[in-house]
Amino acid sequence: MSKIFTLCLVLLVSLGSKAQSCCFLKKDEMQLLASNKKFQKTHAIPKEYHHVSKAGGKMIEFSTPDGQKANGFYIEAAKKSDITLFVFQEWWGLNDHIKREAEHFYSTLGNVNVLAIDMYDGKVATTREDAGKYMSGANPARLESIIKGAIDYVGPKAKIATVGWCFGGALSLKASILAGKQAVACVMYYGMPVKDVEQLKLLNTDVLGLFAGREQFISPKVVAEFEENMKKAGKQVKTKIFDAEHAFANPSNPNFDKAATEEAWNMAIGYFSARLK
């Protein structure tokens, strides 16, 4: 009888664990957009840039639940901190523009750890074609495993905040869901929102969504649906739709919209500053 009870308990735990793996069972609409030529053209080719960290940032390696290793650009807080900001790349990959932006967050927010996570396992695109290939070809199970590995790396007592652009905007929201009770803040720039209300119910934080009004992909209609789904889930979301194109604030975008980028940045910093204490 005891063995039967133990077996049932193991099965229940296993099923519960699988339920938490809700976000990456299949490729979402964001990944499917990657092969769309119109979507590709919304991303200007990044200028060549080499980042030299002034804050001691370095590449690290951490284990992932699928038995592999993952990488990230990590900047440790000057004084011990239990807060870590996860920074999620655009569709190009973890390039030096993302590392620079991660360091910008680090220097602006103060005493927080920052981890820019490599979601492509070392691949970085310099052409739209490669970026589309990497984004659309990313294995959903691997994406989830990388995020879970990062959560394990910072530890069970860490408070986790997330931010990302485009593909990374979608990942920012999903990472906050996966972080469970450890999630304390989430900013997503024009990423495709999670549409499943049951998944959104798992959020432990409110969300700041920064979107572009002059795009047909993550459109104002999509944003309105996201707001409604968050309401159904009993979660708080604040959104701002800028009069700008998709990728208007991407760190790698040489043609970024200066005014919209600055306003969005100030909103993100204000949001994080109020929550990362």
Rosetta blueprint (number, residue, H / E / L):
1 M L
2 S H
3 K H
4 I H
5 F H
6 T H
7 L H
8 C H
9 L H
10 V H
11 L H
12 L H
13 V H
14 S H
15 L H
16 G H
17 S H
18 K H
19 A H
20 Q H
21 S L
22 C L
23 C L
24 F L
25 L L
26 K L
27 K L
28 D L
29 E H
30 M H
31 Q H
32 L H
33 L H
34 A L
35 S L
36 N L
37 K H
38 K H
39 F H
40 Q H
41 K H
42 T L
43 H L
44 A L
45 I L
46 P L
47 K L
48 E L
49 Y L
50 H L
51 H L
52 V L
53 S L
54 K L
55 A L
56 G L
57 G L
58 K E
59 M E
60 I E
61 E E
62 F E
63 S E
64 T L
65 P L
66 D L
67 G L
68 Q L
69 K E
70 A E
71 N E
72 G E
73 F E
74 Y E
75 I E
76 E L
77 A L
78 A L
79 K L
80 K L
81 S L
82 D L
83 I E
84 T E
85 L E
86 F E
87 V E
88 F E
89 Q L
90 E L
91 W L
92 W L
93 G L
94 L L
95 N L
96 D H
97 H H
98 I H
99 K H
100 R H
101 E H
102 A H
103 E H
104 H H
105 F H
106 Y H
107 S H
108 T H
109 L H
110 G L
111 N L
112 V L
113 N E
114 V E
115 L E
116 A E
117 I E
118 D L
119 M L
120 Y L
121 D L
122 G L
123 K L
124 V L
125 A L
126 T L
127 T L
128 R H
129 E H
130 D H
131 A H
132 G H
133 K H
134 Y H
135 M H
136 S H
137 G H
138 A L
139 N L
140 P H
141 A H
142 R H
143 L H
144 E H
145 S H
146 I H
147 I H
148 K H
149 G H
150 A H
151 I H
152 D H
153 Y H
154 V H
155 G L
156 P L
157 K L
158 A L
159 K E
160 I E
161 A E
162 T E
163 V E
164 G E
165 W E
166 C L
167 F H
168 G H
169 G H
170 A H
171 L H
172 S H
173 L H
174 K H
175 A H
176 S H
177 I H
178 L H
179 A L
180 G H
181 K H
182 Q H
183 A E
184 V E
185 A E
186 C E
187 V E
188 M E
189 Y E
190 Y L
191 G L
192 M L
193 P L
194 V L
195 K L
196 D L
197 V H
198 E H
199 Q H
200 L H
201 K L
202 L L
203 L L
204 N L
205 T L
206 D L
207 V E
208 L E
209 G E
210 L E
211 F E
212 A E
213 G L
214 R L
215 E L
216 Q L
217 F L
218 I L
219 S L
220 P H
221 K H
222 V H
223 V H
224 A H
225 E H
226 F H
227 E H
228 E H
229 N H
230 M H
231 K H
232 K H
233 A H
234 G L
235 K L
236 Q L
237 V E
238 K E
239 T E
240 K E
241 I E
242 F E
243 D L
244 A L
245 E L
246 H L
247 A L
248 F L
249 A L
250 N L
251 P L
252 S L
253 N L
254 P L
255 N L
256 F L
257 D L
258 K H
259 A H
260 A H
261 T H
262 E H
263 E H
264 A H
265 W H
266 N H
267 M H
268 A H
269 I H
270 G H
271 Y H
272 F H
273 S H
274 A H
275 R H
276 L L
277 K L
